[in-house]
Amino acid sequence: MSKAKEDTATANLPMNLEDEIKKQLEAQKGHIGSLPSNKIQLKNKEFALPDGQTSPGPLECIILDYVWFMVHYPGVYNSNNPQQPNCFAVGRETPQSGELVPHKSVEEPQCDRCNGCPKNEWKSAPSGNGKACKNQRRLIIVPPKFDDAIEPMTMYVSPAGLKHFDAYVTRLQNEHGLLPVQVITSVSFDPDQTYPLLHFKFASKHENVAAAWAVRERSQEILFRELEINKDDDKKK
């Protein structure tokens, strides 16, 4: 429905019903889950695609765009009992910039901004020397061959993989004068690690930059969406 039609529809409602609808809309926020996911899972050092296919990689893709995704969970992670995060932030600004702040939907932010947040300090994790807040990158990607109707998939770069991703993007810029959206990237797992640590490699340039850019532009909602739930989350409960 267009904004004009929405305004017209609201204007024609009796005042008491309009107030009730606003009340129900606000209440609904706490009753529905996060937006569904088109997310690539990294399970047992395999790429698990949303359609159920799995592969040990390498995975060739076009990285359309990326942002920071910071997330904090209230307790120790347990894969058998997934928790909802109590604070998260999404944005292009770096956590150190002072401009990355908790999402507006967060009811009890851990701090007013990521820079200086005690949960974003080393040794703040419940165990070990890491951070309690998980610093990640959210990528939106498409396969090398795609059409205009495609919905990009999301993939997350873990805190340990950030240096590899940032180094890759920097090499693309400094050595080739290219953005990730202009190239086919080969994503693989570090064979020397038991956990799924991602590496990124320049495979080749591609000829569909204009089409990839168009998909990138219309997919900003996916890139900046709040949280995602996996399609098999209900099976885990």
N, C-alpha and C positions, 0 to 999 in steps of 0.2 A: 504494500500500500504506500502511495506517495505521501510525503509530508503534508501536502496541501489537503489531501483526502483525509488524513489522520486528524488535522486541525478542524476540518469541517465536521467530521464525525463526532469529535469531542464537543464542539460548539453546540451541536443539536441535542446533547444529552441533558436531561434534567439535572439540576445542581446537585441534588443528593446522590444521584447515580454516578455522576462524574467524580464526586469525592470518594465514593465507594470503590470505583474502578482504580483510582490512584492508590487507594489503600491496599487493594488486592495486588496491584502491580508491585508495590513495595514488599508485600509479604511473600510474593512469589519468588523473589530473589533467594530466599532461604530454603525454598522447597525443591528447586531444580538443581540438577547436577551441572558440572562444567561442560563446556562445549565438546562434542565428540571429536575423537582423534583420527587423524590420517597419518599416524606417527610410525616411523620405522623404529622397531625395538632392536636393541643390541643384546641378544640372548645367547649366552654360551659362545661368545665370539662368532656369532652369526648375525647377518642382517635379516630380521624378520619383517617382511613387508606387510602392509595393511591387508593385502589380499590373501595372506597366509603363506606365501612363498618364502622360503628361507635360502640363504646362500652364505658361504664362508667369505665371499668376496674375492677379489676387490669389487666394489660397487661403483659403476660409472654413472655420473649424474651431472646435472648443471645446477650449481648453487645460485639460486636467484637472488637471495638476500639473507641477512642474518642480524640478530639483535642479542643483547645480553638478556639472560633469564636467570634471575636470582631467586632462590627459594629456600625457606627455612621451615623445618618440621619441628614440632614441639618435643619429640622424644627421639630415642634411638631407632634407626631404620629397621623395620622388620618386613621382609617381603611377603610373609604369610598374613600380616595384619597391616595393610597399607593405611597410612594416616593422611589426613588432609593437612596441607601446609597452613600455618597461621600467619605467614607473611611472605610476600613475593613482589618482585619488581621486574618490569619489562621495559627495555628502551635501548636506544643507540648509544646513549651517553655511557662512558666508562664508570664503573663503581667508584673510582677515585676522583671523578670530576666534581662530585658534590651535587650533580644534577639528576642522578638516578635516585628515584624515591619510590617508596612502596606504592603499589597499585591502589587506585582510589577505592576499590572494593574491599581492601583489607580492613577488617574491623579493629584489630589490635596490632598496629604496626610495631615492630621491635625497636624502631628508631624513626626519626623523621626523614632520614636519608641514608643511603647505603654507606657512603663515606663517613666513617666515625661510628658506625653501628657496632656495638660490642659483639653481636653475633657474626659480624663479618671480619673478625680479627683472628689471626692465627692462634691456635691452642684453645679456641672457644668451643670446639666440637665436644660432644659428650665423652669421647675417648680419642686418644691420639693427639697429634699436634695440628690437625687441620682446622678448618673453619666450620662453625655450626651452620652458617648460611652457604648453600651450595651455589657456587659461581659457575654458570654454564653459558654456552651460546646456543640459541635456537636457530636452526637453519631451515629455510624452505627450499626444497629441491624438486626437480623433475627429471625424468630419464632423458638421455640424449635425444631420443626420438619422441616427440610429444605433439599434441594438437592444441588448438586454442581453447578447447573445452576442459582441459585437464585441471584437476585440483591438485596443487602442490602437496607433497608430503613434508612432514616435519622430521627433523633429526636433531638430536642434542649432542653437543660436544661437552664432555665431562670436565671438571676442574683440571684433571691431570692432562687432558688433551688440548687445553687452551693454547699453550705455547706452540704446539704443532700447527694448529689452525691459524693462529696469528702470524706465524712465520711463513706459512704458505701464502696467505693473502698479501703479505708484504713482498714476498718474492715475485708474485704475479705483477704487482704494481711496479716494483723497482727494476726488474729484469725484462719484463715484457710489456709494461704499460697497459695492463689489462685488469679488468674487474672479474670476479668469479663468474658473473652472469655471462661473460663472453667466452667461457671455455668449458670443456668437458673435464671434470675432476674425477680422479680415481681415488676412492676412499677404501682404506684397508685397515686391518687390525695389526697392532704391533705383535709380531710372533714371539717376542721375548717376554711378554707380560701375560699373566694368567687372566687378568681382567680385560674388558674390551676397550683398550686404548686406541684411539683413532689416529691414523696418519693420512695426509692429503698430498696428492701428486698431480701435477699438470699433465693431462693426457694429450689434449690437442685443442685448437680453436674450433669453433663451429660456425655455421653459416646462418643460424636462425636467431641472431642476436635481437633483431627487432621483435620477433614473436616472443622470445624469452622475456624481453623487457616489458612487453604488454602484459604477460601473465604475472610478472613481478609486481607491476603497478596495481593490478586488480586483486592481488592476494595479500595486501597489507593487513587486512583484518585477520587473516590466518597468522601472519607473522606476529602481530601484537595482541592476539587474543589472550584472555586471562589464563585459564588453566585448561588442560586437556585430560580427558578420560580415555583409556584404551578400550577398544571394542570388546575385549574379553574381561574387563574389570568385573562385570557382574558374575562371571564364572568363578572369580577368585573369592567372592564373599561367601 
